Amino acid sequence: MKRTRKLLLAAILVLGLLITAVGCSSSDQPGGDPAQSSDTGQNEVFKVGLECGYAPFNWTQLDDSNGAVPIQGTQEFAGGYDVEIAKIIADGLGRELVIVKTAWDGLVPAVQSGTIDAIIAGMSPTAERWKTIDFSDHYYKSDLVMVVKKGSAYENATSIQDFSGAKVTAQLNTFHYTVIEQIEGVEKVPAMEDFPAMRVALESGIIDGYVSERPEGVSASTANPNFVMVEFAPGQGFEASDDDVAIAVG
């Protein structure tokens, strides 16, 4: 509950910044309503892109329970922290929230092309991403962990160096994949498209573990009793910048 409150409080701060920005842009058109289309007079939408597969930040479900929102073009719904933040921002802007399920690699191009208005998908504002899109202030910071199988040789690891010789991967085009090189003697398995794919690979023994952030590690180990989240002793974990382990709206 404390984590949820922190996320929602941060979302409200982000919302304030967005409302200010919209208010400034509307001053260029006297009498204009930023929440309405000048052509149709109808409420505009706030299109948010996310994977719908990175619990607890975002996931896919079959109904609208617990405040889930319909996913555009499907019969499915999206839930999670990111969706709750998107709802708050959309309400503040006076726009209808539309969730656009988008593959991780497609999120930045989608916001660049205008296919979506924002990325709220557990994305870190890394220096590389700042070169192509803008970000809000951070609304969450986390720690890097490993997810392994229960009963494996790595279940009781306390240092990343305990994974020497292990088959380790992470999601494609994330900084998670780059930090694997900090493990001496690791077998770096090719990056995978998304977290569901990594969970399948872990369950089947293709990999010994994957790099994640604590919220996803908690979610994965809670959903599957065969998985264990490994946290590291101080000074024994992965080295990463504040921006790398932060999450913001893109």
C-alpha positions in Angstrom: 0.0 0.0 0.0 2.9 2.4 0.8 4.3 1.8 -2.7 0.9 2.4 -4.3 0.4 5.7 -2.4 3.9 6.9 -3.5 3.1 6.1 -7.1 -0.2 7.9 -7.0 1.3 10.9 -5.2 4.0 11.1 -7.8 1.4 10.8 -10.6 -0.4 13.8 -9.2 2.8 15.8 -9.3 3.3 14.8 -12.9 -0.3 15.6 -13.6 0.3 19.2 -12.4 3.2 19.6 -14.8 1.1 18.4 -17.7 -1.8 20.6 -16.9 0.5 23.6 -16.7 1.9 22.7 -20.1 -1.5 22.3 -21.7 -2.7 25.5 -20.1 0.2 27.4 -21.7 -0.4 25.9 -25.1 -4.1 26.8 -25.0 -3.2 30.5 -24.5 -2.1 30.7 -28.1 -5.7 30.1 -29.2 -8.1 32.4 -27.2 -11.2 30.6 -26.1 -9.8 27.3 -27.2 -10.3 24.2 -25.0 -7.2 21.9 -25.0 -9.5 19.0 -24.2 -11.5 19.5 -27.4 -10.8 19.1 -31.1 -11.1 22.3 -33.0 -12.5 20.3 -35.9 -15.2 18.2 -34.3 -15.8 19.8 -30.9 -15.7 16.4 -29.3 -13.4 15.4 -26.5 -10.0 14.3 -27.5 -8.4 11.2 -26.3 -5.2 10.6 -24.3 -3.5 7.7 -26.0 -1.0 5.9 -23.8 1.3 3.1 -25.0 2.4 0.2 -22.8 3.2 -3.5 -23.2 0.5 -4.7 -21.0 2.9 -7.4 -19.8 5.1 -6.0 -17.1 3.3 -6.6 -13.8 2.8 -4.9 -11.4 3.3 -1.8 -13.6 1.0 -3.0 -16.4 -0.6 -6.3 -17.4 -3.4 -7.8 -19.5 -6.6 -9.2 -18.1 -10.0 -10.4 -19.5 -12.4 -8.0 -17.7 -12.5 -4.5 -16.2 -12.2 -5.6 -12.6 -10.1 -3.5 -10.2 -10.3 -0.5 -12.5 -8.8 -2.1 -15.6 -9.2 -0.1 -18.9 -10.1 -1.6 -22.3 -7.1 -2.1 -24.7 -7.7 -0.5 -28.0 -8.7 -2.9 -30.8 -9.0 -6.0 -28.5 -11.5 -7.6 -26.1 -8.9 -7.4 -23.3 -8.2 -4.9 -20.5 -5.1 -3.4 -19.0 -4.4 -2.9 -15.3 -1.5 -1.9 -13.1 0.2 1.0 -11.6 0.9 2.6 -15.0 -2.8 2.4 -15.9 -3.8 4.1 -12.6 -1.3 6.9 -13.3 -2.6 7.3 -16.9 -6.2 7.5 -15.6 -5.2 10.4 -13.2 -3.4 12.3 -16.0 -6.3 11.7 -18.5 -8.9 12.9 -16.0 -6.8 16.0 -15.2 -6.6 16.8 -18.9 -10.3 16.2 -19.5 -9.6 13.6 -22.0 -10.7 10.0 -22.6 -8.0 7.5 -21.8 -7.1 5.0 -24.6 -4.7 2.2 -23.9 -2.6 1.2 -26.9 -0.9 -2.2 -26.5 2.6 -1.7 -28.0 5.7 -3.9 -28.1 8.6 -2.5 -26.0 10.7 -1.7 -29.1 7.7 0.1 -30.7 7.0 2.5 -27.8 9.5 5.2 -28.6 8.8 5.2 -32.3 5.1 5.3 -31.5 5.3 8.5 -29.4 7.7 10.1 -32.0 5.2 9.4 -34.8 2.2 10.6 -32.8 0.6 7.2 -32.8 0.4 7.6 -29.0 0.6 10.7 -26.8 2.7 9.2 -24.0 4.6 6.2 -22.8 3.6 5.1 -19.3 5.2 1.7 -19.2 7.7 1.3 -16.5 10.3 3.0 -18.7 13.5 4.4 -17.4 14.6 7.8 -18.7 18.1 6.7 -19.7 20.5 9.0 -21.4 20.1 7.2 -24.7 16.3 7.6 -24.6 16.6 11.3 -23.7 18.2 11.8 -27.2 14.9 11.0 -28.9 12.1 11.8 -26.5 11.3 13.9 -23.4 10.5 12.6 -20.0 8.6 13.8 -16.9 10.3 13.8 -13.5 10.8 10.4 -12.0 7.8 8.9 -10.3 9.4 5.7 -9.0 12.8 4.3 -8.3 13.7 0.6 -7.8 16.5 -1.9 -7.3 17.8 -4.4 -9.7 17.2 -8.1 -8.8 17.5 -11.5 -10.3 14.6 -13.9 -10.8 15.6 -17.6 -10.6 14.0 -21.0 -10.1 13.2 -22.2 -6.6 15.7 -24.9 -5.5 18.3 -23.9 -8.0 22.0 -23.3 -7.2 21.4 -19.6 -7.4 18.4 -19.3 -5.0 20.6 -18.2 -2.1 22.9 -15.9 -4.0 23.9 -12.7 -2.1 26.2 -11.2 -4.8 25.9 -10.9 -8.6 29.3 -12.7 -8.8 27.5 -15.8 -7.4 26.0 -16.0 -10.9 29.4 -16.7 -12.6 28.8 -19.5 -15.1 25.0 -19.0 -15.0 22.9 -18.5 -18.1 21.4 -15.0 -17.7 19.4 -12.8 -19.9 17.2 -9.6 -19.7 14.7 -7.8 -21.9 15.8 -6.6 -25.3 16.8 -3.0 -25.6 16.9 -2.3 -21.9 19.7 -1.3 -19.6 19.0 -4.5 -17.7 20.7 -6.4 -20.5 23.9 -4.3 -20.4 24.5 -4.8 -16.6 24.8 -8.6 -17.1 28.4 -7.9 -18.2 29.2 -6.9 -14.6 29.0 -10.6 -13.7 32.4 -12.3 -14.2 32.2 -15.5 -16.2 28.5 -15.2 -16.9 26.9 -16.9 -19.9 25.0 -14.0 -21.4 22.0 -15.4 -23.3 20.6 -13.3 -26.1 18.1 -10.8 -24.9 14.4 -11.7 -25.0 11.4 -9.7 -26.3 9.5 -9.4 -23.1 9.1 -10.6 -19.5 6.5 -13.4 -20.3 9.1 -14.9 -22.7 11.8 -14.8 -20.0 9.5 -16.4 -17.5 8.8 -19.3 -20.0 12.6 -19.6 -20.6 13.3 -19.8 -16.9 10.6 -22.3 -16.2 11.9 -24.5 -19.0 15.5 -24.3 -18.0 16.7 -22.4 -21.0 18.1 -19.8 -18.6 19.2 -19.8 -15.0 17.9 -16.3 -14.3 16.9 -13.0 -15.7 17.6 -9.4 -14.6 14.6 -7.4 -13.4 13.5 -4.7 -11.0 12.1 -5.5 -7.6 8.4 -4.9 -8.3 8.5 -7.3 -11.3 10.5 -9.8 -9.2 7.9 -9.7 -6.4 5.1 -10.1 -9.0 6.8 -13.0 -10.8 7.7 -14.9 -7.6 4.1 -14.4 -6.2 2.5 -15.6 -9.4 4.7 -18.6 -9.8 5.8 -20.6 -6.7 8.6 -22.1 -8.7 10.3 -18.7 -9.0 12.4 -16.8 -6.4 13.5 -13.2 -6.4 17.1 -12.8 -5.4 18.1 -9.5 -3.8 21.7 -8.6 -3.2 23.7 -7.4 -0.1 24.8 -3.8 -0.1 27.6 -3.2 -2.5 27.1 -6.7 -4.0 24.5 -5.9 -6.6 24.5 -4.3 -10.1 25.9 -0.8 -10.6 23.4 1.6 -12.3 22.7 5.3 -12.4 19.7 6.9 -10.8 18.1 7.5 -14.2 18.6 3.8 -15.1 16.6 2.6 -12.1 14.0 5.3 -12.2 10.7 5.3 -14.0 9.1 8.3 -15.7 6.4 9.3 -18.3 7.8 9.6 -21.8 
